[in-house]
Amino acid sequence: MYVGRFVVVGPEIAAYRVSSRSFPNRKIVERDSALTVAPTEEAPETDNPYISYNAVRTTGDGSAAVVGNGSHVDPITEKLELGYPARDALAESLLALDYEKDDYDTPRIAGVLGEDASYIGTVRKDALLVREVTEPTLVATYETDSPEAFEFDAETAEEAASAAYDLDFEHAVCAAGVARTDAGFEFAIENGN
């Protein structure tokens, strides 16, 4: 089954995977304390604004981590840094940026690992949904475009990235994992090499 890009958020761990039929020549790179989706060297040039973006960021004080499938990751992070509650930062940013105005009306999806609670959300052409997470929860751009409980046993960022990449959904391109540890958040990347 093809679900497109997806986010899995558990109370202490999150993962994001790029799955793509149209633009498979992408990878995740670490840049300026963020994980960024970027074209590979072999990728054809494009002016598509949805190809490259920060997929994982943490707040400057290290209190929260944000994962998502587009440019909305940055304003969510910035609102958290301004003191917004995680739920509000997620909902306001998704609503403001709305779904992607591409040929598929692609939903924006995101999650926040917060200090007190974690959340997952999506904005589609027909709805804005934000849910508090008490167990691993998945939302995808297609098919599973409403947050739903999902079995996800990863405990480390590396396990989260690998598990997301290896899930039985079609067209895996790359994945990122983030986990809360005693020392802060750890990141991991799986580019399928």
C-alpha positions in Angstrom: 0.0 0.0 0.0 1.2 3.5 -0.8 0.6 6.0 2.0 3.0 8.6 0.9 5.0 10.5 3.6 4.2 9.6 7.2 4.9 10.5 10.8 4.8 8.2 13.8 4.7 9.9 17.3 4.9 8.1 20.6 5.1 9.9 23.9 9.0 9.8 23.9 9.9 8.9 20.3 9.0 9.9 16.7 9.8 9.0 13.2 9.3 10.5 9.8 9.6 8.7 6.4 9.7 10.1 2.9 7.9 7.7 0.5 7.6 9.0 -3.0 6.7 7.9 -6.5 7.3 11.3 -8.1 10.6 12.5 -6.4 12.6 9.5 -5.1 16.0 11.1 -5.5 16.1 12.6 -1.9 18.0 12.0 1.2 18.0 13.3 4.8 21.1 15.3 5.9 21.9 16.8 9.3 22.3 20.6 9.0 22.4 23.3 11.7 20.9 21.0 14.4 18.0 19.9 12.1 17.4 17.0 9.8 16.7 18.3 6.3 15.2 16.5 3.4 17.2 17.4 0.3 17.7 16.3 -3.3 20.5 13.8 -4.0 23.3 14.7 -6.4 21.5 12.6 -9.1 18.1 14.4 -8.7 16.9 16.4 -11.7 16.6 20.1 -11.1 13.2 21.3 -10.0 11.5 24.4 -8.8 9.0 22.3 -6.7 8.8 24.0 -3.3 7.9 20.7 -1.6 11.1 18.8 -2.3 13.4 20.2 0.3 12.6 21.1 3.9 13.5 20.6 7.6 11.8 17.4 8.6 13.1 17.3 12.3 14.0 20.2 14.6 14.4 20.8 18.3 13.7 24.0 20.1 16.7 26.1 21.2 16.3 25.1 24.8 15.9 21.4 23.9 12.5 21.1 25.5 10.7 19.8 22.4 11.2 18.2 19.0 9.1 18.6 15.9 8.8 16.2 12.9 6.9 16.8 9.7 6.6 16.7 6.0 7.3 20.3 5.0 8.1 23.9 5.7 5.6 24.0 8.6 8.2 22.3 10.9 10.0 25.7 11.2 7.0 27.8 12.4 5.9 25.1 14.8 9.4 25.1 16.3 9.4 28.9 16.4 6.1 29.0 18.2 7.3 26.5 20.8 10.3 28.7 21.3 8.0 31.7 21.9 6.2 29.7 24.7 3.1 28.4 22.8 1.7 25.2 24.2 2.6 22.3 21.9 -1.0 21.7 20.8 -1.5 25.3 19.9 1.9 25.6 18.0 1.0 22.5 16.0 -2.6 23.5 15.2 -1.9 27.2 14.4 1.0 26.4 12.1 -0.9 23.7 10.2 -3.9 25.9 9.8 -1.9 28.9 8.7 0.1 27.0 6.0 -2.9 24.7 5.1 -2.5 21.6 2.9 0.0 21.7 0.0 -1.4 23.3 -3.1 0.0 20.6 -5.5 -1.8 18.3 -7.9 -2.9 15.9 -5.1 -3.9 18.5 -2.4 -1.3 16.7 -0.2 -2.0 17.0 3.6 0.6 18.5 5.9 1.5 16.2 8.8 3.5 16.8 11.9 4.2 15.8 15.4 5.6 17.4 18.6 7.5 15.6 21.4 6.8 18.0 24.2 7.9 18.2 27.8 4.5 17.6 29.3 2.6 15.9 26.3 3.2 14.9 22.7 0.9 15.6 19.8 0.3 14.6 16.2 -1.7 16.5 13.6 -2.6 16.9 10.0 -4.3 19.5 7.8 -6.1 18.2 4.8 -8.3 19.9 2.3 -11.3 19.0 4.4 -10.1 19.0 8.0 -7.6 20.0 10.7 -6.9 17.2 13.2 -4.7 17.5 16.2 -4.5 14.7 18.8 -2.6 14.2 22.1 -0.5 11.1 21.9 -0.5 8.5 24.7 0.6 5.6 22.5 2.4 5.4 19.2 0.2 7.1 16.6 0.6 7.4 12.8 -0.7 9.8 10.3 0.2 9.8 6.6 -0.4 12.0 3.6 -2.6 9.4 1.8 -4.8 6.5 2.9 -4.1 6.9 6.6 -4.7 10.6 6.7 -6.3 10.7 10.2 -4.2 10.0 13.3 -4.6 6.4 14.4 -2.9 4.1 17.0 0.0 2.2 15.4 2.3 -0.6 16.7 5.8 0.9 16.8 8.3 -0.7 19.2 11.3 1.5 18.6 13.1 2.9 21.7 16.1 4.7 20.2 16.3 7.2 17.4 18.2 4.7 15.3 15.6 2.1 15.8 12.9 4.6 15.0 14.5 5.6 11.7 15.2 2.0 10.7 11.8 0.8 11.7 10.0 3.6 9.8 12.1 3.0 6.7 11.5 -0.8 6.8 7.7 -0.6 7.3 5.7 -2.4 4.7 4.5 0.7 2.8 5.6 1.2 -0.8 8.3 3.5 -2.2 10.6 4.1 0.8 13.1 6.9 0.1 14.6 7.9 3.5 13.6 8.2 7.1 14.5 10.1 10.3 14.1 9.1 14.0 14.2 11.3 17.1 14.1 10.1 20.7 14.1 11.8 24.1 17.0 10.7 26.2 18.3 11.9 29.6 20.8 14.0 27.7 18.2 15.6 25.4 17.0 14.5 22.0 19.0 12.2 19.7 18.6 12.0 15.9 19.1 9.2 13.4 19.0 9.0 9.7 18.2 6.1 7.3 18.9 6.9 3.7 18.6 3.3 2.5 22.2 2.9 1.5 
